[in-house]
Amino acid sequence: MKFMLKSAASVLAVLTAAQIAQAQSQVDTTGGTSSNLPVAGVEDDRLVGVAQRERPGLDPEGIRLGSIILYPSVRNELEYDTNIFATAQNEEEDFNYIVTPRLELASDWGRHSFTANAQARNEFFFDNGSEDKTNITSFAELRLDVTSDAALFVSGFYDDLVEDRTSNAFDLTTEEPIDFTRAGGAARIVNRFNRVTVTGGVSYLDLDFDDAIIASTGTVSEQDIRDREVLEFEGRIDYQLSPDTSFFARGIYNDRDFGLELDTGAAFDRDSDGYEILGGFSFVLGNLFAGEISAGYIDQQFDDDPNLDDVSGFSYFAAFQWFPSERTTVTVSGGANIEDATVAGSSAFLSRSGSIVIDQEVREDLILQANFTYSNDDFEGIPRVDDRIIIGGGATYFINRFVNAFANVSYIDQDSSLDLNDFDRFTAVVGFTIGF
């Protein structure tokens, strides 16, 4: 049996060619709180995007270790950044060299499966050594095929990260980027009963931030106020109307527990609990479209502190691909979520975003990409709204199965209702990856 599910990181193979190449080196370092649970969706072997299709003779074969295949690689980049501190004034430009060794493991079993990966992204700036950083990430997932109609997924991760300067979760500029760790795991079970598929899961996330020095005052900023644990439960029911169409309902409940509360020295008690309810459908339309669209309501309650406002609003999730030709894939995605905001006077912000990515296969060994993303972060309790636009593009050239070369450019423009949070930033990257 083939389950109708995909992980949140790979729903409909949303990753583009350039993103796949960058996946070795780029991770989410914003320190945000987001779901660790996978999302179900339509899976169809007839539609394979430009970035996901196999390339015999150009794809790494890996190193076989019995029934496990090891894929080692090293990515090298030279980046130019016009605004390394992401500030509104006194912009600082610099070059930096980035090297990212990575290991991936994948099982080659007839039943069950196991995947794991670990990488260390090391950045070395030419003129601003205070911005040097290392981001370490690791992840593993085990799938157990309980029966022909049921599977259990168990995953875990540990990341040792440096918060990106573009993060809007903290509103003061520090002398050095803030270090933090992110750890947790998830478990879910999927069971199909004829046309009905039931999914249930639980996930746990722990965020731990190191203290930092405020650049303008030289004083220590206690980051313990941002430490938190997040427990999340999810349930989902899919009804398969036809081989190409399913309707579903999805519910999520979360509990967020901050380490510091009013009686332990914090200015606010940011503990909260919330829920999200979504309904939608997954679909495959001939050889042209495949995806998932849903809409609903999201709510986060801050009952422990009367000075913090609750956050709620319209919620949505969409991820679908259009295949206008065999060599072109257009990916559209978007969603809404509530992120904790440890800025003065605000409980959280409602973040909504949408993106479009175009992958064009010029030849089997050359892929071009263009992308556009828009996001809106509306902070509750304070007059702050951040609108962010990201425009980018790039090319990946597969020289052989061991080496690929790439070049990417990206422009970010943030327009905030608080002028201090405005910034724009242009980056250009060239590099190559060696893998086996």
N, C-alpha and C positions, 0 to 999 in steps of 0.2 A: 504494500500500500504506500502511496505517496501522501504525506501530510501537507495540508494547505497552510503552511506557515513559513515565516522568515523572521530573522532577528531584526531588531530595531536598526541595527547598523547596516543591514543589507536588504531591507525591504525593496523588492523589485529591482535589485541590483542597482540602487540609486547611485552608487559611486561611479564617477566618470573615469576616463582613462588617466587624466592628469591627477585626479584624486587618488586613484589606486597607486600611482607612482609615488605620491606624496604621503600615502598612508604609513609608510615606513618611518616618517620623520615628524609628522604633525599630529598632535593630540590636543584634546580639549583641556586647556590650562586656565580656564576662567574661574574655577572654583565654584561652579554652580551646582545646583541640586536638580538632577533630572532622573527620569525613570531608568532603572536598570533592567526592566523586564522586556522581553522581546514582544514583537507585535505580529499577529497572524496576518496572512494575506494570501492572495492567489499566487501560486507557483506554476509556471508553465514552461516546458522545455522548448516549445516552438518559437518563442521570442527571446532572443539573446542579444543584448545591447552590444554596441561597438566595443565598449570597455571590458565586457565580460567574456567575449568569445575566445575560444582556444586558438592559439597560434602555433601550430606544429613547427618545430625548428627554431622558434623564438622564445617559447616559454621555458623557464628553468625546469629541469627534471628532478632536482633535489637529490639528496643522498639517502639511499635506502638503509634503514637500520632495522632489519627484520620486517615486521609488519607496520613500522612507523617510517615516515619519510620526513627528513630534515631539510629545510630550505634556509640556508644562511645567506645573508646579503650585507653589503655595506653601501650606504648612500653618502655621496659627497656633494656639498653645495657651496656656492659662493653667492651671498645675498647682499644687495644694496638696499638700504632702508632710509627714507628721507626724514623720518620722525620716530626715532627709536623709543622715545618716552611717551609717545601718543599724547602730546600736549597742544594746547591752543596757541601758546606763544613760546618764543625761544626754542624753536624746533632744532633738534640735533640729528644730523645725518651720520651714517657710518656704514662700513662694510663689516660683514661677519662670515666666518667660515663655519660650516655645519657638517659634522660627520655623525652618521647614525648606523651603528652596527645593529643587526636584527636577526633573530632566530625564530623560525616558525616550525611547528610540528603538526603533522596530519596523519591520522591513522589510515591504513589501507585494509580495513576489516570487512568481512562479508556481512557482519551484523554489528550494531552499535557503532559509535564513532567517538574520536577524541581529537581535539585541536588545541593548540597552545601557541602563544607567541610572547616574546620579550624583546625590548629594544631600549637603547639609551641614546637620546638625541643630545649631542654636545654642541653648544654654540660658543664661538670665540670671536669677540668684537675687536676690531683693529685699534680703535681709539678710546673705547669706553669699557674698560675691563670690569667695571661694576655690574655690567649687564651680562657678563658671561654666565652661562647656566647649563644645567644638565637635567633633562626630563627623562625619567625612567618609568616605563610602563610594562605591565605583565598581565596576561589573561589566559585562562584555560576553561574549556567547556567539555563536558562528557555527556553524550547522548546514549541512553539505554533504551533499546527497543524491547519494551515489556511484553507486548503482544504484537500481532500484525496490525492492530488498530490503536495502539497506545504507545507513547514514548515519554520518557522522563529526561529532562535536561537539567544539569547541575553545572553552575559556572562560578568562578571566583576571579578576583583581580586585586592587584596592589600597584599603586602608582606613587612615585616620589617626584613631585612636580614643582615648577616655579610659575607663579601666576603671571599671565600675560599682561603687559602694560595696557592693553585695550579693554581689559575687564572693567565693567561698570558696577561690580558688586561692592567695591570699596572706593571711596571718593577722595582720598588723600594721596598725594604723591610721596612715595618712600624713597630713601636713598638707594636701596637695592630692591629688586623684585622680591615679592613675598614667597617664601617656601611653604609648601603644604603637602600633606599626604592624603591620598584617597584610596580607601580599601573597602571591600565588600564582596557580596556574592548574590546569586539568585538561583532559584529552583522553580521549575514549572513542569506541569504534566499536561499532555495533550492526548485526548481520547476521542475517537470518531465512532459515532453510532449511526450507521447508514448515511443519511444526508446531514446529520448534525455533528459538529465538532465542538467539544467543550475544552476550554483551556483555563487552568488555574495556576497561579504563581505567587511567589513571595520574593522580595529582594531586600537587601540591607546595604546601607551606605554609611561610611564613617569618614568625616572630613576633619582634619587636624591642621591648623595654621600656626606657623611660627611667628613670633613677635618681629616687629620691624621698626626702623628709625624714620621718623617723619622728616622729609628733606628740608622743609621750611623752618622747622624749630629745633631739630636735633634731638627731640624727645622720643622716648620709646612708645610705640603704639602697641598696646596689648591686643593681640589677635585672638586670644582665647574666646572673646565674645562671638567669634565666627565659627568656632568648633561646634559640630553637631552630628547627630545620628539620625538617619532617616530609615524608617521601616515602611514598606509598601506592599500592599496586597492587590492582586488583580484577578478578575474573572472575565471570561469572554465566551460567547456562544455564537457559532457560525452556522447558518443554514444554507446548504448548497441547492440553489434553485435549479441550476443546470451545470454541466461540466465547466462552463466559463463564467458563471455568476454565483456569488454568495452574498447573503445579507448577514449582518452581525450586530450585536450589542456588546459593549465593553464597559466595565466599571472598574475604577481604581480608587483605593483609599490609601492615604499616607499619614504617618505620624512623624513629626519633626521635633527632635529633642535637643535643645541647645545646652551646652555644658554650663554656662554661666546664666544665672537668673537674678532677679531683683535682690534676693537675700544673700547673694554671693558677690555683690559688687557691680553687677551689670546695670546699665542705665535703663534697659528695657528687658522684658521677659519675652523672648521671641519664639518660645515653644508654640507649635500650632499643629492642627490636623486639618485635612482637607480631602476632597474627593473630586473625581471627574467622571462624567457619564457621556458616552459617545455611541452613536448609531450610524451605520453606513453600509457600504457594499464594496466588494472586490470584484474585479471584472477582467475579462480578456475579450477584446473585440477583433476577431479575425487575426490578421497579421499586422495590424496597425497600432493597437493600444493595449496596455495592460496596467493595472494599478489598483489603488484603494483610496476611497474618499469617505470621510466621516465628519460628523458635526455633533456638538452637544454643549455641555455646560461644565464650568470648572469653578471650584470654590475653595478658599483657604481661610480657616478661622483662627484668630489670635485671641482666644478667650481669656488667657492668663494675664493680659496686660490691657487695661482700658485705654491706654494711650496709643495703642497700635490698632489701625483699622484693618478690618477683614478685606480680602481681595476676591473678586468673583467676576465672571463674565462669560462671553461666548467662547467656545472652544472648538477646535477643528484639527483634523489631520488629513493630509493628502500626500500621496506619492504615486505618480504614474509616469509611464514612458510612452512616447510616440515614435514609431518607426516609419518615417516617410520614405526611406529607401534602405537597402541592405547595408549601406555604408554610413548612414546617418541615424543618430539616436538623440531625441530630445527628452530630457528628464525634468519634470516639474514636481516640486515638493514644497510642503509648508506645514506649519503647526503652531499651536499656542500652548504655553505652560506658565506656571507661576514660580518665580525664582526668589529665594530669600535675598533681601537687601539689607546689608549691615551698614547702612548710611543713616545719619542722624535724622530721626523723625519718620522714617519710612519702614513699614513692616515687610513689604515685598514689592515686586513689580511684575505686572502681567506682560509677558513677552510674546509677540506675534511675529512670524517671519514667513517668507516665501522665497523660492529661488527657481531659476531656470538654467539648465546646463545643456549645451549642445556639443556632442562628440561627432567628429567627422573623420572617417578613415580615408585618408588620401591614398594610401597603399597599405598592404598588410603590416608593414613595418613602420608606418608613420601615421600618428593620430594627432589631430588638432582639437582644441577645446576652447570654448568660450562660456563664461558664466556670469550671472547677475543675481544678487541677493539683496533683499530689502527686509529690514527688521525694525520693529517699533517696541520700545520698552517704556511702559507707563508706570511710574512709581506711585504707590499709594501713600497718601498722607503728606506729601510734599509736592510743590509745583515743578516737577521735573519729568520731562518726556524726552527720550533719546530716539532719534531716527537715524538709522545707519544704512548706507548703501555700499555694497562691495561689487566692483566690476573687475573681472579678470580674464585671463586667457593663457594658453600655453600650447606646447607641442612636446610629444614624446617620440623619440626615434629608437626603435629596437635594432641595435647593431647586429647582435646575434643572441643566442640563448643565455649568454653570460653577462652581457653589457647592454644597458640602454642609456641614452642621453636625453636631457630634457631642458626646457627653458620655460619660465612662467613669469607673468607680471600680474600685479594686483593693485587696485586703488581702493582705499577705504575713506569714506567721508561720513563723519558723525556730526549731526546738527542737533544740539540739545537746547531745551528751553532755558537751561543754565549755561551761559556763555563759557564758563570755566571748563565745561565738559566737551566743548567743541574740539574736533581735531580732524585732520586729514593726513593720509599716509600712503605713500607709493613704495612698493617693493618690487624688485626684479631679481630673479634667481636663475642661475645656470648651474648644471651639474650632471653627474652620471651615477649610475648604480651598478655595482658588480654583484651578481648572485649566482647561485648554483642550484 
